[in-house]
């Protein structure tokens, strides 16, 4: 059986790599949204503007998740994460709905965190 503390450096490297992948995906998503905004078939209708804003929000969400993973990997370096550390990590999540769902998971919520039906966008 592998001793858990020996796996922490590998887990930290993996988390940093995942954070990098998320940042690359955020950048690519933002570039894709920007390319759509210059496309003739995308008119200045309300729906098109909302779609372009979704690309921006999605890119921001990916970047926020990357930051969360980076901070979590830094906490793993201490080989101990207490409740205050977790609260601090979750406070860095900029979207209320995401922060609420992640907090529910940290608090041991079994199953799917409840999504507010009034919110049309899962990023908020």
N, C-alpha and C positions, 0 to 999 in steps of 0.2 A: 504494500500500500504506500502511495506517495504521501510524504509529509506535507501538509497544507502550506506551511510557510515557504517551502521550496518552490511552490507553484506561483507564488505572488509575483515575482519578477516577470515571469512569462505572461501572467494575466495582465499585468500593467502594460507590457509591450503590446499585447493584443488589443487592449482597450485604446491605447494611443493610435494604433493602426486603424481601428474602426473609426475613431474620431477623425482621422485624416481622410478616410473614405467618405464619411459623411460631409466633410467640408468640400471635397471634390464634387460630390453629388450636388451640394448646395450651389456651388459655382456654376456647374453645368446647367442646373435648373434655371438659375437666374439668366444665364446666357440664352437659353432656349426661349424664355419669356421675352427677353429683349428682342430676339430675332422675330418673334411673332408680332411684336408691336409695330415693326416696320413693314410687315407683310400686307399687301393690298387687300387680301380677303378678310383681314381683321379691321372692321370699321370701328368708329368711335361710338358704338352703341353701349348702352349700360351693361349689357351682358358681356361684351368684349372687354370692357374696362374691368369688370369684376373678375373675369378670367385672368387677366394680366396681373391683377392684384393678388390673385391666388398663387400665381407663380412666385411672386415676391414673398408672400407669407410662407410658402412651402420652403423656399430657400432659407429664410430666417429661422424657421423651425429646425431644419436640418443643422444649421450652424449652432443653434442653441443646444441641440442634443449632443453635438460634437463637444461643445464646451462642458456640458454636464459629464460626459464620459471622461474627458481630460481631468476634471476635478476629482472624479471618483477614483481614477487611477492614482492620482496624487495621494488621496486618503489611504489607498491600499498600501502605500509605501510605509505607513505607520503600523501596518499589520493589525490595526484595530480601528473600527469606525463606530463612534457612539451616536446617540440620538441627535445631539447638537450638530454633529458633522453632517448627518443626513438632512436635517432641517436646513442647514446652510446651503447644501448642494441644491436642494429643491427650490430654495429662494432665488436661485439664479435662472430658473426656467421662466422665460418672459411671457409665455402664454398661459392664462389662467386655467383653461380647461385641461391642458397637458399637465400642468403642475398639480391640479386636483386629482387627475387619474394616477399620476406617479405617486403622490402622497398616499392614495388609497392602497396602492400595491405595497408600499413600504410599511403601512400599518397593518398588513396582513389580510387585506380584502381578498377573499377567494372568488375566483371567477372574473368575469368582465367588469371593469369599473363602469359605473352608470354614466352614460352619455346624456347630457341635457338635451332633450328633444327640441327645446327652443333655439338652440344654437345650430345654425345651418352649416357651420364650418368646424371641422374637428380640430383645427389649429388653435382656436381661441380658448 
